[in-house]
Amino acid sequence: MQAIGELCLILIATTIAGHYSVRIGLPAVVGQLLVGIIVGPAIFGWIKGDEFTHLFSEIGVIILMFSAGMESDLKLLKKYLRPSILVASLGVIIPVLVVYGLSIAFKLDQTESIFIGVIFAATSVSISVAVLKELDGLHGKAGATILGAAVVDDVLAVVILSVMVSLLGTKAGAADSSNLLFTFASQIVFFIAIYFVVKFLAPFLAQIGKRLFIPGGPTIVALILCLGMALVADSIGLSSVVGAFFAGIAISQTSVKHEVEQNIEPIGYAIFIPVFFVSIGLSMSFDGFLDDFLFIALLTILATMTKLVGAGLGAKLSHFTWKDSYIVGAGMVSRGEMALIIAQIGYSAHLLSSEYYSAIITAIILTTLLAPLMLKHAYSLKEN
């Protein structure tokens, strides 16, 4: 029953924190992230983060990105594909170079410095999606560009990570070149297969769902597609959220879209999504914070500014206005679970030392906390 008690505590705390965050003009996700820090090991230690919270958080981020896919305009995503690629590319290159330079300045070795740059090249768009949904910003060109760029960013980060682990990681963590080629080939096939899922499989499944003699048939079938695509994406080295996002896009092109939306969102936002945001805060630790304070502070500032400037510059070069470029840049700042996963993989492969591991995690959490505040500020400027 301990897991039930933890879930109850999370739901009470996130409900109160989210309510008062919105009341004082902040995105609800900020309060939910802070709950994870407060109830987690960083402060009170009431919740440690176990298999139960991990499972719920995984389902939460999958449902969140599935919902984002259903709300996305496929025509807009196609229209802003080129800006998305430019935004993602500059949003990866600039953080890698600058964070690498900072790490070298603190006398870290070449391999670890490069890897820390790769960690902060990643983007966790799930945090931005929550804010964009709250601000009704998924339907504009900035929102479409952020979503498209996040997918490209994820692919770039996975490719760089795979190469680094293969070439520089320990034997326990490294993959041979044949496995690496197989992974890349699998990912290419996956993206080609998305066309057939959207065009043929999703409409077919939607019709099956409508014919089922059980309550919520279309929703159940849509969830099966969502979880299935998330599983496939994860198994070939991509993030599960990529599969969930494209599953949402596929369902959005069918006749059951509105029914699925009405059924899925209450489930996600009532239970699973709050646990996901709390789980990010649970990763926070203040161990060695004072000893590494300067490194953490500089890393947080540079990680934030390099994504903001890099992604924002990509948008500006794509002829966006300054305000829209600021929105795109702010939307790409969050590192969240993607950076945490990459850091953990690198730590296991001995690309990241234990000496700076806690400092890296702290900087990831801080940038994740700053991201929704910046995105809210960017939208407030656009409204004026």
Secondary structure, DSSP 8 states (H G I E B T S, - for coil): -HHHHHHHHHHHHHHHHHHHHHHTTS-HHHHHHHHHHHHSTTTT-S----HHHHHHHHHHHHHHHHHHHHHS-HHHHHHTHHHHHHHHHHHHHHHHHHHHHHHHHTT--HHHHHHHHHHTT---HHHHHHHHHHTT-TTSHHHHHHHHHHHHHHHHHHHHHHHHHHHHS-TTT---HHHHHHHHHHHHHHHHHHHHIIIIIHHHHHHHHHH-SSTTHHHHHHHHHHHHHHHHHHHTTS-HHHHHHHHHHHHHTSTTHHHHHHHHHHHIIIIIHHHHHHHHHHT---TTTTTTHHHHHHHHHHHHHHHHHHHHHHHHHTT--HHHHHHHHHHT---HHHHHHHHHHHHHTTSS-HHHHHHHHHHHHHHHHHHHHHHHHHHHHHH-
